[in-house]
């Protein structure tokens, strides 16, 4: 079995004829189709980019600013002391216990 396999591998195809290495017309067709598809894609992207506004700033930012009020900070600032300790008064549904510790 090994001898047969080595014989097939060693006896490579003899591609030394006059047509060796030449491309077929099918290859040219594939390249032309890819070029046409690329040009159509570029044309479509240019049309879509023309629809995009030059700036994304709104003309009347008041509604956006009203919605953003108070969302700039992640928690209480350091100069303010917390009013209540963590627990049931701040929304915890169960008392703290050993299962609450990170780990």
Backbone torsions as a table, in degrees:
resi	resn	phi	psi	omega
1	UNK	NA	-47.3	179.1
2	UNK	-62.1	-37.8	-179.6
3	UNK	-63.7	-40.1	178.6
4	UNK	-66.8	-41.0	-179.9
5	UNK	-65.1	-43.5	179.1
6	UNK	-65.8	-35.2	179.1
7	UNK	-66.4	-41.0	179.4
8	UNK	-67.6	-40.1	-179.9
9	UNK	-69.0	-42.5	-177.2
10	UNK	-70.7	-31.4	-179.0
11	UNK	-89.9	74.7	-177.7
12	UNK	-67.2	158.1	177.7
13	UNK	-62.5	142.1	-178.1
14	UNK	-94.2	89.1	-179.3
15	UNK	-99.4	75.6	180.0
16	UNK	-126.7	17.2	-177.5
17	UNK	-77.9	179.0	-178.2
18	UNK	-68.8	-21.7	-179.3
19	UNK	-95.3	4.2	-177.3
20	UNK	-69.2	128.9	175.2
21	UNK	86.6	2.5	179.8
22	UNK	-91.3	144.0	179.3
23	UNK	-83.8	152.0	178.4
24	UNK	-91.4	164.0	176.2
25	UNK	-62.5	-23.2	177.6
26	UNK	-65.0	-36.8	176.8
27	UNK	-63.4	-41.2	177.0
28	UNK	-63.2	-40.6	178.4
29	UNK	-61.5	-42.8	179.2
30	UNK	-63.4	-42.8	-180.0
31	UNK	-64.6	-42.4	179.7
32	UNK	-65.4	-41.5	178.5
33	UNK	-64.2	-39.7	177.1
34	UNK	-64.9	-38.4	178.2
35	UNK	-65.1	-43.6	178.1
36	UNK	-63.6	-42.3	178.7
37	UNK	-63.1	-38.9	178.8
38	UNK	-65.3	-42.8	179.1
39	UNK	-64.7	-40.3	177.2
40	UNK	-65.5	-37.4	177.8
41	UNK	-65.2	-43.2	178.0
42	UNK	-62.9	-40.8	178.7
43	UNK	-63.1	-43.1	179.4
44	UNK	-65.6	-41.7	179.8
45	UNK	-65.1	-38.3	177.7
46	UNK	-63.9	-39.2	177.3
47	UNK	-63.4	-42.1	-179.8
48	UNK	-67.7	-37.7	-179.9
49	UNK	-69.4	-26.7	176.8
50	UNK	-69.0	-23.7	179.3
51	UNK	-79.0	-19.0	-177.4
52	UNK	-74.2	133.9	179.3
53	UNK	-67.5	154.1	-178.7
54	UNK	-67.4	-31.9	178.1
55	UNK	-136.6	151.5	179.9
56	UNK	-102.1	8.4	176.3
57	UNK	-72.6	132.7	179.7
58	UNK	-80.4	152.1	-178.9
59	UNK	-73.7	-31.6	179.9
60	UNK	-124.9	89.9	-174.8
61	UNK	-80.9	1.3	-175.5
62	UNK	-59.4	-46.1	179.3
63	UNK	-62.9	-36.2	178.6
64	UNK	-68.2	-39.6	-179.8
65	UNK	-68.2	-35.1	178.6
66	UNK	-66.1	-36.2	178.9
67	UNK	-74.0	-26.9	-177.4
68	UNK	-87.1	-8.7	-178.4
69	UNK	-60.2	127.9	176.3
70	UNK	84.4	3.1	-179.6
71	UNK	-102.6	5.3	-177.5
72	UNK	-78.3	-27.5	-177.0
73	UNK	-103.1	148.9	-179.6
74	UNK	-88.6	-21.2	-178.5
75	UNK	-165.4	-171.3	179.7
76	UNK	-68.4	147.1	179.6
77	UNK	-72.3	165.7	-174.4
78	UNK	-71.2	-25.4	-178.4
79	UNK	-81.8	-9.2	177.6
80	UNK	-103.6	130.7	177.6
81	UNK	-80.9	143.8	177.1
82	UNK	-65.8	140.7	-176.0
83	UNK	-76.6	-32.7	-177.3
84	UNK	-134.9	151.9	176.5
85	UNK	-79.5	156.4	178.1
86	UNK	-62.9	145.1	-179.8
87	UNK	156.3	-154.2	-176.2
88	UNK	-69.2	-28.0	-178.0
89	UNK	-67.8	-27.2	-179.1
90	UNK	-95.9	11.3	174.7
91	UNK	110.2	1.6	178.0
92	UNK	-74.2	129.6	-175.2
93	UNK	-83.2	-16.0	-178.1
94	UNK	-137.8	155.7	179.8
95	UNK	-69.1	154.4	179.9
96	UNK	-70.4	149.0	-179.3
97	UNK	-155.1	-167.9	-175.9
98	UNK	-69.2	-22.1	179.6
99	UNK	-76.4	-9.4	-177.6
100	UNK	-87.2	-10.3	-175.5
101	UNK	-78.0	138.9	179.9
102	UNK	-67.7	154.4	177.1
103	UNK	168.6	NA	NA
